[in-house]
Amino acid sequence: MKVLRHFIYREAISAVAYVTIGFLALFSFFDLLDELRWINHGGYQLSHALLSVALRMPSHLYELLPITVLIGTIFVMASLAQSSEFTIMRTSGLGPWKALRTLLVLGCGFVLLTFAIGDYVSPMADRAGQMVKARYQGRVTAGATGAWLKERQPQHSLAVNVRALGPEGSMLDIRVFEFNADGRLSAQLQAASGQFSADGEAWLLQDVKQSRFIQSDANAAHVEHTSAPTLRWPTHITSEMVSASLLKPDRMATIDLFQYIRHLEDNGQSAQKYEIEFWRKVFYPLSCLVMVVLSLPFAYLHFRSGGIAGYVFGGVMAGISFFLLNNVFGYAGNLQNWSPWLTAAAPGLIYSVLSLAAFGWLVLRR
């Protein structure tokens, strides 16, 4: 039985690797076409574009793994059924529950791989890619106004705008609006650039201009303007929070997402989108288990010559539909204010029911 398990593992891993490489090559080709428009902007050259494309691969790999696991395992199971090898395995003692357990162990390996890539490799690679663009294009920004953050302090509240990230992780075009306890604007601060302090308790701002609104009496007020070449501005807004606002939440590590959600909740901001993404990152690796279970019934089908292509195509369509359903539930949950964990878990639960139903109908009843 150990020999049979190793044989299935070897064939499945080889097939999944082959499918994954094919999809990554296709996605990288489209990424390269997108990057070509930035060549010769500033110091951005073809070598930098190729590096940026390579650094996007871990993010694509994270998104593709459940789909490629489904396609690869369907191909292996269908091939074993077509060549009657799986029939021989069944007569050798590989019953339905042993086959299911074998595939679940394989799926657990892909779950760990997906989690490691999505939580460690992909965030680091994506940030490195953003820094490459910032270094040679000048800045990295999101939308027309950049990142907006909010912070509550004992006597007032703050709205902070960071227009872009510059080379070496610096912040560019910083604006801070300070509101008093009544919600009125009491001060405004502008800085050309800034760095995060080593202790994480402040920002080190350069070329600072401040405007403070001073109420002299009930009917009169004046504005006091000051400037300084440098200023240490105390805040608990970290570099991860700024990056989270400028970068896509699905490219963040789970712990960074959790901390950012806590920051938003503490400051009275909506965290629905980030909560959904947090639970998606929790449940998404587990979809690899669903995919390997969904592939098992294909080993119990009877194929005619050349009939395997249609089933593999069906596996491709099932994988694409899972990817689309995952995105649709994410957008719908954010718009309709659904429970974040249920929104993230729903696609996996739907496919789990389908896979178990197929397992019960095609495997246990035959």
N, C-alpha and C positions, 0 to 999 in steps of 0.2 A: 504493500500500500504506500510505503514511503517513496518507492520509485515512481509510482503513478502521480503522487502529489508533486514531486519535483519536476516530472515531465510537464504537467499542466502549468505549474508556475513558470517554467522556462519558456514554454510556448506563449503564454499569456503576456509575460513581461516583454518578450521580443515583439509581439504584435502591437502592444500598446506603445512601445518605444518607436516603432516604425510609423504608426499613425501620428503620434505626437510630433515627430520630426517633420512629417509632411505638412501638418497644420502650422507649425512654427515657421517653416520656410515660406508658406503662403502669407501669413500675417506679417512676417518681417519684410517681404517684398512690398506689401502695401504701405508699411511704415516707412520704408526707404523712399517710395514715391512721394509720400507726404513731407519727408525731410528735405527732399531735393530743392524745394522752393525757398528754403532758408540759406542755402549755400551762397557764399559771398556776401552775406549780411553780417557786417562787422568782421570778425575773424573766424566765422563759422565756415569750415571746409568739409570736403567729402569724408575725410577721416573722422571728423567729429560727428557727422551724420551717421556713419557706420557704427561708431561707438554708442551713440544714442539709441540706435535700433537694437544693438546687442543688449543694452541695459533694459530695454522694454521686454525682452524675452521672458524673464521670470514672471512678470505680470500676466503675459499671455499664457504661460505654462500653467499658472494657478487657475486661470479661467477655463482652460481647455482640458485639464486632467480628468474630471468626471466624464466628459464627452468622449475623450480618447480611450478611457478605461472601458466604457460601454462598447464602443466600436471594436476595440481590440479583442475583448473577451467574447463578443458575439461572433467575430470572425473565427476565433479559435474553437469555440464550442460547435459552431456550424461545420467547420472543417473536420473536426473529430467525428461528428455525426455522419457527414457525407462519406468519409473514408471507412466507416464502420469501426473505427478505433474506439469510440466511446462505448459501442456495444460490447466490445471485447473487455473494456474496463468494467462494465457493469457485470459481466459474467465472472470477472475476477474478484468481485466483492465490493465494487464501488457503488453503493446504493445511493438513493436520492439525498438522504440526510448527510452521508459522508461527503458526497459531492458538494452539497451546500456548505458544509463546514469548511471544506477545502477552499472554496471560493471566498468565503467570509474571511478566512485568514489572509488570503491574498488581498482582499479589499481593505483589511486593516493596515496592511503595508502601504497601500496607496493613500489611505486616510492620513497616516503620519507624514508621508511625503508631501501631500497637498497642504497640510497644516504648516509644516516647516517652511515651504516655499512662500505661502501666503503671509506668514507671520514674521518671518525673518529675512529671507532672501529678497522677496519682491519689494518690501518697503525700502530696504537699503539700496537696491539697484535703481529704483525709481527716483529716490532722492539724489543719487549720484548722477543720473541722467539729467535731472533738473539743474544740478550744479554745473554740468557741462554746458548746457544751454545758457545759463546765467553768465558763465565765464566768457564765452565767446560771442554771445548775442547781446550781452549787457544786462539783462534782467529776465526774471520769470514772474509773470503776473497771472491773475485769474479774473476774467471779465474786464469791464471798463474801469472799475473802482478798486480792484484789489480785494484784500481781506479786511473784514470788519469784525471786531471783537468787543466784548463788553466786560467790565469788571466793577464789582461793588467794593468800595472801601468804607471805613467807619463813618465818615462825615459826608461822603459824596459818592457819585457814581461816574464811571468813565466810559466813553465810546472811543475806541482806538481803530484807526485806519492805517494799514500798511499797504502801500500801493503795489510794491513788488519786492522780490528777493534778488539781491545782487550777488556778485561773485563772492565766494568763500562764506556764503550764508548770511551776509549782511542784509539789513532791511533798508529800503529806499522809500523816500517820500512819506514820512510818518506824520500823521496828524492825530492829536489827542484832544477830545472835547470833554470838559469837566462840567458836571451838573451838580447843583447843590441839593439839599434835602427836599426843596420844593419842586425839583425838576427843571429849574431854570439854568441856562448856560452861564457859568461863572468864570470859565477860563478856557483858553484855546492855546494849544502848543503845536508848533510845526518844527520838524527837523528834516534835514536833507538826507540823513542816513543814521543808522544805529546798529549796535552790536549787543548781543546778550552777555551779561556779566558772568564771570566764572562761577559765582555763588548761586546764580539763578534767581536772585532777589531783586534785580534791577536791569534796566536797559541803559547802555552807555550811548548817549545821543550826541551827534555832531551838527554844528551850524544850526543852533536852536533859536527860535523866535517865539516869545510868549506874549499873549494878550490876556490881561485879567480885568474883568468887569467889576468895578468897585462901586457899591451903593453908598453914596455920601449922605443922603437923607431920603425921606420918603418919596420925593419927586425928582431927584437928580442922581445921576450916576456918571462916572467917567471911566475911560479905558486906559489902563496902564500898560505900556509896551516895554518889554525888556528883550535882550538878546544875549547869547553866550556862545562861545565857540564849542564848548562841551558841557554836558549835563548828565548827572546820574539820576535817572528817573526810577523810583521804586515801584515795582509791580510784580505780580505773581503770574503774569502771562508768559509762558515758556516758549522756547523755539518750536517745540512739538505742536503747540496750539496754533502758532502762526502758520506753520507748514500745513497743518490740518485744514486751515481756512483757504490756503492757496492751492493745495493739492486735493485730488479726489479722495473721499473717505475710504473707498475700497482699496486704496494703495497703502493704508496705514496699518500698523501692527494692532493686534487686539487690545493690548494694554494701553496703547496711546489713544485708541478710540474711547476706551472706558474713562480715562482721565479727562479727555476732552468733553465727554458727555457730562461728567460731574461738574466741570467748569461751567458749561452752558446752563445746567440746572441751578447751580449756586447763584448765577447771575440773572436768573429769570428769563432765559432764552429758550426757544424751542429746540429740542434735541431729537425730534421724531426721526428725521432722516438719518442721523448718526446712530440712533438706537437700532433702527432697522438694519443698517450696515453692520453694526456690532453683532447682532444675532445671526446675520447671514454669514459672517466670518466664523461663527461658532458652528453653524449647521452645515455650511457648504462642504467642508472636507468629508463629512459623514455621507454625502451623496455618492461617494465612491462605493460604499457598501451597497447602496440601493442599486447601482449600475451593475455590479457583478451578480447580484441576485436576479436582476432582470435578464441577464444573458444566459443563465442556466437552462431555461426551457428550450433554448435553441439546440441544445445537445440531444434532446429527445424527439426532435422533428425528423421526418423522413424526407430526404432530398433526392430530387432527380438530378441528372447530369446538368451542370451549369446553374442549378436553382439557387445556389448559395449567394449569388450576386444580389438577388432581390432582397434577401434577408439582411445582408450587410447594409444595403441601401436603407432598409427600414430602420436599422440600428442608427444610421447617420441621422435620419429624420427624427428619431426619438431623442437623440442627444441634442439636436438643434432645438427641438420643442422644449426640452428641459431648460436649456439656456434662456430661451425666450420667455418661458413661464416664470422663471426666476426673476427676470428683469421686470416683467409686467406686474407681478405681485409687489415688487419693491416700489414701483411708481404708484400703483393703486393704493398700497398701504399708506404711503406718505400723503396722498391726496385725501383719502377717506379717513385718515387718523385711526387706522386699525392697530390692534395690539402688535408691537414690534416683533416679539418672539414668534407669534403665530404667523405673521406675514412672512418672516424669514423661513419658518419651518414648513409652511404649506406646500411648496413645490416638492420637497423631499417626501412629505407624508403622502401626497397624491401618487408619486411614483413608487413609493413603498407599497401602497395598496395594490397598484397595478402589477408590480413584480411578484408579490405574494399570491395574488389571484392567478397569475400566469403559472407560477410554480405549482399551486394546488391543482389547477385544471390540467396542465400538460404533463406534469411529472407524477404527482401522487395518485391521480385517478387512472394512470395508464400503467 
